[in-house]
Amino acid sequence: MSDVFASLVATLDAAWICLEEAVDDPGSPARTPTLATVGRNGAPEARKVVLRATDRVDAMLTVHTDLRSAKASELVAEPRATLLFWDHTRALQIRVRAVAEVRSGADASKDWAALPPKARENYGVAPRPGHEINHADDYALQPEPKNFAVLDFRMDEIETLHLGERHRRARFLRHDGFTGLWLAP
Ligand SMILES: Cc1cc2nc3c(=O)[nH]c(=O)nc-3n(C[C@H](O)[C@H](O)[C@H](O)COP(=O)(O)O)c2cc1C
C-alpha cells in the first residue's frame, strides 16, 4: 500500500476526503469538530459543532447555529477561529485555522429553506440559548428563521497530523495556494 502521508499532495487530498465524507455520513468521526473561538474578555472557548458543508475549490467549511448563541456573537466580535477534527479510523487530526462570516436573515434564507423540519428545532429554543432557567425542561422549541445563522469559515491554514509508525505533520496555507510544507511532529 502506498504511503499517503509521505506525500503533501496526497495528505491534503486525504484531509479533504475526510471532511467531505463527514458531511455525508452522520457516523463519521470527523462530523463533529471542536470549534474554538475567542470568548468574552479574551478567554478561549470551545464546543462541538456539526460540519454541514465543505467547498474544496474555495477552501470553505460551513456550520449552522443559533444567531443568539455565544459562539455567533463571539465570531462577530473576533472572526478568527479554529476547527479541530480527529478521525480515529484514519489516525488523522485536522486543525483548521479560519476566519468566519456569520450569515443570517435574508443571507441565510436559502440554507433555512433546505433544512428538514426537525433540524429547524435546533434554532428556536426559547428563552435564548444560555439563558438561565428554573427547571431542566423550562424551555420550548419554536423554530424561527430569524434565529438561524450560517457560519462560513474561510480556511486560511490546514494543519494535518497523521499518527503512524512515523508521525507526519504538514501545514497548508491559503496564501501559497495550499502547496504544503512539512513540520516536525
Ligand atoms: C455532538 C454535538 C454537536 C453539536 N452541534 C452543534 C452545532 O452544529 N451548532 C451549534 O450551535 N451547537 C451545536 N452543539 C451544541 C454546542 O456544542 C454548544 O453546547 C451550544 O451551541 C452552546 O455553545 P455556545 O454557548 O458556545 O454558543 C453540538 C453539541 C454536540 C455535543
The ligand as an SDF file (V2000), in Angstrom:
LIG
                    3D

 31 33  0  0  0  0  0  0  0  0999 V2000
  -22.1300   16.3500   19.0540 C   0  0  0  0  0  0  0  0  0  0  0  0
  -22.5800   17.7830   19.2130 C   0  0  0  0  0  0  0  0  0  0  0  0
  -22.8550   18.5460   18.0810 C   0  0  0  0  0  0  0  0  0  0  0  0
  -23.2710   19.8660   18.2080 C   0  0  0  0  0  0  0  0  0  0  0  0
  -23.5130   20.5940   17.0800 N   0  0  0  0  0  0  0  0  0  0  0  0
  -23.8410   21.9030   17.1810 C   0  0  0  0  0  0  0  0  0  0  0  0
  -23.9810   22.7160   16.0150 C   0  0  0  0  0  0  0  0  0  0  0  0
  -23.8170   22.2620   14.8730 O   0  0  0  0  0  0  0  0  0  0  0  0
  -24.2820   24.0180   16.1890 N   0  0  0  0  0  0  0  0  0  0  0  0
  -24.4690   24.5620   17.4210 C   0  0  0  0  0  0  0  0  0  0  0  0
  -24.7480   25.7530   17.5050 O   0  0  0  0  0  0  0  0  0  0  0  0
  -24.3290   23.8270   18.5480 N   0  0  0  0  0  0  0  0  0  0  0  0
  -24.0010   22.5200   18.4540 C   0  0  0  0  0  0  0  0  0  0  0  0
  -23.8410   21.7560   19.5850 N   0  0  0  0  0  0  0  0  0  0  0  0
  -24.0280   22.3930   20.9030 C   0  0  0  0  0  0  0  0  0  0  0  0
  -22.7660   23.1800   21.2570 C   0  0  0  0  0  0  0  0  0  0  0  0
  -21.6840   22.2830   21.5000 O   0  0  0  0  0  0  0  0  0  0  0  0
  -22.9600   24.0930   22.4830 C   0  0  0  0  0  0  0  0  0  0  0  0
  -23.2810   23.3280   23.6240 O   0  0  0  0  0  0  0  0  0  0  0  0
  -24.0550   25.1310   22.2830 C   0  0  0  0  0  0  0  0  0  0  0  0
  -24.1890   25.5080   20.9330 O   0  0  0  0  0  0  0  0  0  0  0  0
  -23.7520   26.3840   23.0990 C   0  0  0  0  0  0  0  0  0  0  0  0
  -22.4960   26.8730   22.7040 O   0  0  0  0  0  0  0  0  0  0  0  0
  -22.0560   28.4060   22.8680 P   0  0  0  0  0  0  0  0  0  0  0  0
  -22.7070   28.9190   24.1230 O   0  0  0  0  0  0  0  0  0  0  0  0
  -20.5770   28.3420   22.9680 O   0  0  0  0  0  0  0  0  0  0  0  0
  -22.5250   29.1570   21.6620 O   0  0  0  0  0  0  0  0  0  0  0  0
  -23.4260   20.4460   19.4840 C   0  0  0  0  0  0  0  0  0  0  0  0
  -23.1410   19.6740   20.6110 C   0  0  0  0  0  0  0  0  0  0  0  0
  -22.7340   18.3710   20.4760 C   0  0  0  0  0  0  0  0  0  0  0  0
  -22.4370   17.5700   21.7210 C   0  0  0  0  0  0  0  0  0  0  0  0
  1  2  1  0
  2  3  1  0
  2 30  2  0
  3  4  2  0
  4  5  1  0
  4 28  1  0
  5  6  2  0
  6  7  1  0
  6 13  1  0
  7  8  2  0
  7  9  1  0
  9 10  1  0
 10 11  2  0
 10 12  1  0
 12 13  2  0
 13 14  1  0
 14 15  1  0
 14 28  1  0
 15 16  1  0
 16 17  1  0
 16 18  1  0
 18 19  1  0
 18 20  1  0
 20 21  1  0
 20 22  1  0
 22 23  1  0
 23 24  1  0
 24 25  2  0
 24 26  1  0
 24 27  1  0
 28 29  2  0
 29 30  1  0
 30 31  1  0
M  END
$$$$
